[in-house]
Amino acid sequence: MGYSKAETMKKQKKLVSKAQRYKRKVLVNMLKIVLLAFLAVIIAGAGAVFGMMKGILDNAPDINQISIMPKGFKTFIYDADGNPETEISTIGSDRVYVYYEDIPQDFINAFVAIEDERYWTHNGIDVRGIARAFVEGARSGNFDQGASTITQQLIKNEVFNVGLGETTFMDKLERKIQEQYLAMELEKKYSKEQIIECYLNTIYLGRGVNGIQAASTKYFNKDIDELTVSEMATIAGITQNPTKYDPTRFPEESAKRRERVLNKMLELEYITKAQYDEAMADDVFGRIAEVQQIKEAEGDVYSYYTDKILVDLKTDFMELYGCTEQEASQLIFTGGYSVYSVQDKNIQQICDNVINDTSYYGNGTRVGLDYNLTILDADGETVHNYSIGHLLKYFRDKTGDSKFNNIFNDEASARAAADEFKEAMLIRTGGTYSGESFTVSPQPQFSFTIMDQHTGYVKAIVGGRGDKTTNRSLDRATDSPRQPGSTFKILAAYLPLIDACGGGLAMPFTD
């Protein structure tokens, strides 16, 4: 490299030459164009995003037209003493509404701690929570981190059907944007207390139950005001994943979740260290298992008395509301009614015991068979359906005994007859076995009804001997009309004799 005067002059001349000036001008202009294009892209992108957001928000439900109140409540049937005897519900209606002032503060705190710790201070969306979820997602690569507030969860459950039906990422994104917008609007319309009251009554808590009162009964057989902090934390922990944190099926996972709830409650100073230690030492899952065993033993089969109540209710609702039978049933199972019966549990228990006491049946107990068989033909399309009538005809033809009936000495004998008939029909049709229905009932059969003659109240109903295994099964006391026979003599002969003729039950007559 030269540093002489000539070399220096040469460099200066090069710097101020027209070619160099033109080259620099071109470079500057190109840079301006690139910057303008980049700015245009940003503006266009912002406009597109703004347009998309406007379109999404324009399509959001009207906040004044949506309802956050839960829908569907279980119906209770009470006995004559006012005690709840039977709960009637269906999918989505296993719920009992409780008001904010009746909810223990510890229960509210448990849900706030684990689901939305800044619930009482945000405006419907938790910016800090969203930022935390984004950072955690960027770190782990999993952007499914939860940042929904309690208000958003309520909107999702009651307005967007829990997000069901979403098939694409854009569907989910649109719902999330609308959800956040509606959450902020909802908090302008309702108080925090009103929102969390609705939330605690709508949230799904596993095992088909919705809301904290139904969950308290399901898992602990208690009302919410009887629960301990440990029990409340267990229920609050179910919310995030009702299957994974089911305390009856997966107590180990539920225990981990309960610990997280209690840790958050301690961190937020909702409970003391002493309360925390007591809750952690509590054998809550042992109690849940005991309650579950009791409920399984009790079963879900309604009594004959309850069956009859439901039949009469359905008829009454059809007349009262002018609705169909299906609509009437829907009202019963989701309407949250309180039905007060006149059943006397003591009398009912006596009737049940006597009817099923084998010592009263001197000739012993046999069984009556009810049987249905389905066979699929060799072509795979033709279906052969056989009933108990076909079975009886088969054995009458085989034995020549026209009086062969469906009464057998025991269940084993009935099973053998059914198997023989099934095998014969398979050979006759050349088909394949598809299915069967095999049930036996004790014989002879009886039914029993007790009515208070002073009031007309039906105090007890027994629809038949043996265990009742299905709802709305044959109730011989109400579904099987018979001629009154000699029982009618009480009204037709004995009562007039005593009332008008001065006679008595000991008075003999030559007939």
PyMOL commands that set and color helices and strands:
alter all, ss='L'
color gray80, all
select helices_A, chain A and resi 5-15+18-58+100-102+105-115+127-140+150-158+161-163+169-189+192-202+212-220+224-226+229-238+251-267+273-280+284-298+304-321+325-334+345-355+358-360+388-399+411-429+485-500
alter helices_A, ss='H'
color red, helices_A
select strands_A, chain A and resi 75-78+84-88+338-340+366-376+383-386+407-408+432-443+448-451+458-462
alter strands_A, ss='S'
color yellow, strands_A
deselect
rebuild
show_as cartoon
